Amino acid sequence: MMKNPVTGQFKKGFYGFSWTYLFFGWLVPLIRGELGIAALHFLFTMLTFGIWQLVFAFFYNKQFTSRLISQGYVFNDTDAVNGGAAGAIGVDLQTHLGRAA
């Protein structure tokens, strides 16, 4: 879980391979509220005849969670989950920690 300390809003961050993106492609960012990203991914999927969708499934979750962090969200889950997510995303856990679990 990710929390924006300013607004108090919670969002679920993801990391690792995205099976959802593999099967649904550009619809995933659209459903998650990222209209511009969805349009860009739709364009790349069309230009590459779907190869983009196969390759980007390995990267999408990390980039989505990194965008949440850049918007001010911090990790807000158990120590084990926070540590695993921060390691997979490649960020310093202490800098992006919302609470001590």
C-alpha positions as CSV (number, residue, x, y, z in Angstrom):
1,M,0.0,0.0,0.0
2,M,1.1,3.5,-0.7
3,K,-0.2,6.6,1.1
4,N,-0.1,10.3,0.1
5,P,0.7,12.0,3.5
6,V,-0.7,15.3,2.2
7,T,-4.1,14.1,1.0
8,G,-4.4,10.9,3.1
9,Q,-5.3,9.0,-0.1
10,F,-4.2,5.4,-0.4
11,K,-3.3,3.6,-3.6
12,K,-1.9,0.1,-4.2
13,G,1.6,0.1,-5.6
14,F,2.9,-2.9,-7.6
15,Y,6.2,-4.4,-8.4
16,G,7.5,-7.3,-10.4
17,F,6.1,-8.8,-13.6
18,S,2.6,-7.5,-14.6
19,W,0.4,-10.3,-15.8
20,T,-2.4,-7.8,-15.9
21,Y,-0.4,-5.6,-18.4
22,L,0.5,-8.7,-20.4
23,F,-3.1,-9.6,-21.0
24,F,-4.8,-6.1,-21.0
25,G,-2.0,-3.8,-22.1
26,W,-2.8,-0.1,-22.4
27,L,-6.1,-0.6,-20.6
28,V,-4.2,-1.1,-17.3
29,P,-3.0,2.5,-17.1
30,L,-6.3,3.7,-18.3
31,I,-8.1,1.9,-15.4
32,R,-5.5,3.1,-12.9
33,G,-6.3,6.7,-13.9
34,E,-3.3,7.5,-16.1
35,L,-4.9,8.7,-19.3
36,G,-1.8,10.1,-20.9
37,I,0.3,7.0,-20.2
38,A,-2.6,4.8,-21.5
39,A,-2.7,6.8,-24.8
40,L,1.1,6.6,-25.2
41,H,1.1,2.8,-24.5
42,F,-1.8,2.4,-27.0
43,L,0.2,4.2,-29.6
44,F,3.4,2.1,-28.9
45,T,1.3,-1.1,-28.9
46,M,-0.1,-0.3,-32.3
47,L,3.2,0.8,-33.8
48,T,4.9,-2.4,-32.7
49,F,2.0,-4.7,-33.5
50,G,1.7,-5.8,-29.9
51,I,5.4,-6.5,-29.1
52,W,5.5,-3.5,-26.9
53,Q,2.8,-5.1,-24.6
54,L,4.8,-8.3,-24.3
55,V,8.0,-6.5,-23.4
56,F,6.6,-3.8,-21.2
57,A,4.8,-6.3,-18.9
58,F,8.3,-6.7,-17.3
59,F,8.5,-2.9,-16.5
60,Y,5.1,-1.5,-16.0
61,N,4.5,-2.2,-12.3
62,K,7.9,-0.7,-11.3
63,Q,7.2,2.4,-13.4
64,F,3.7,2.8,-12.0
65,T,4.9,2.7,-8.4
66,S,7.8,5.0,-9.2
67,R,5.3,7.5,-10.6
68,L,3.3,7.2,-7.3
69,I,6.5,8.0,-5.4
70,S,7.2,11.0,-7.6
71,Q,3.7,12.2,-6.8
72,G,4.5,12.1,-3.1
73,Y,3.2,8.7,-2.1
74,V,5.2,6.7,0.5
75,F,5.2,3.1,1.4
76,N,2.6,2.3,4.1
77,D,2.5,-1.5,4.7
78,T,4.3,-4.0,6.9
79,D,8.1,-3.9,7.2
80,A,8.5,-7.0,5.1
81,V,6.3,-5.8,2.3
82,N,7.8,-2.3,2.3
83,G,11.3,-3.7,2.2
84,G,10.5,-6.0,-0.7
85,A,8.8,-3.3,-2.7
86,A,11.5,-0.7,-2.1
87,G,14.2,-3.3,-3.1
88,A,12.3,-4.2,-6.3
89,I,11.7,-0.6,-7.2
90,G,15.2,0.5,-6.3
91,V,14.5,3.3,-3.8
92,D,15.7,4.0,-0.3
93,L,13.1,2.7,2.1
94,Q,13.8,5.2,4.8
95,T,13.2,8.1,2.5
96,H,9.9,6.8,1.2
97,L,8.4,5.3,4.4
98,G,5.0,6.5,5.6
99,R,5.0,4.7,8.9
100,A,6.9,2.2,11.0
101,A,5.1,-1.1,10.8
